[in-house]
């Protein structure tokens, strides 16, 4: 038995030696000599993509060769007038230019449907509600942000993350018949029982920019300011409810539960608050667009002596909010060159307020934003209407919409509001 085991062991050893003989030794190289010279660490690649250097003239010429056709969708009526003036100004067949005023909700649905289906639609869109624009159009690849060197020189930082064509602002207004000048000076007044049921705003669930304002209140930076303002108003440190992550959420909850009146139209809200014939001496106030305030105040040329209104110039920590209307190119644009040329022209003075001679489709002279308070070009070098503040000053006292933050956190705030109502 011992002999058998010995023979078997010998055979195993012989097979192992054969296998080793067939296995190639890995190639070896001498280790390099030690180099004690200090080595520079290569900087990571951080260079931004090159800005499009195509000029307005080149884009215009290419767009004309591509058939003159240009279609826009816009939440703002002035962009519709502007595309007609652009066509007349530069010899484009006006019959091949189409501008349609269409609200955010319908515009998002229509653009998403057209682009995903490959159906011809808008070449360029002008749209507010940055949160939904990011999540439902940009992230899905239906539209994209574009600017060339000329726009960058004019607009600067507001080219990103989405190109700002127009800024609009919303401010707190009040009835001068029943609210004293300076009485409203802290945003927490909207949560005070003495103003219960008197504070109005357009329904955030129906107007995205209002919802985005509420979302922006919940950012860490703004919530910290809200907490400080609470202490300034109520005299004590804020104590958060268990369902409120920060002071921004707490303000939203208390504002809603203090009987906030949610309307459908800024203009109608302004008229309701400022109507001097109302029987009640209620301390009405509201958060509405400055433009609608201007149109409905008592010295308005449209409604002289009719509505007694003023707006809050100073409020702790913010006097309202400012939001952009973005200009974006669609993925399936039929004439992207002409659309881009139109964008470039909009940031010039004649694109913003006209040149005094260029007409629209109906023959009237294009005036753009001239004479309008509450609209501000992304090109902040352009003058604002007399009596208004430049957008740089408004940004100091208003919350600015961040479309990326709003897109990331809007669902959270929407869900929160559904629970507290």
Secondary structure, 3 states (H helix, E strand, C coil): CHHHHHHHHHHHHHHHHHHHHHCCCCCCCCCCCCCCCCCCCCCCCCCCCCCECCCHHHHHHHHHHCCCCEEEEECCHHHHHHHHHHHHHCCCCHHHEEEEECCHHHHHHHHHHHHHHCCCCCCEEEECCHHHHHHHHHCCCCEECCCEHHHHHHHHHHHCCCCEEEEEEEEEEEECCCCCCCCCCEHHHHHCHHHCCCEEEECCCCCHHHHHHHHHHCCHHHHHHHHHHHHHHHCCCCCCCCCCCCHHHHHHHHHHHCCCEEECCHHHHHHHHHECCCCCCCCCEEEEEHHHHHHHCCCCCCCCCCECEEECCCCECCCEEEEEEEEEEECCCCCHHHHHHHHHHHCCHHHHHCCCCCECCCCCECCCCCCCCCEEECCCCCCCCCCCCCHHHHHHHCEECCHHHHHHHHHHHHHHHHHHC
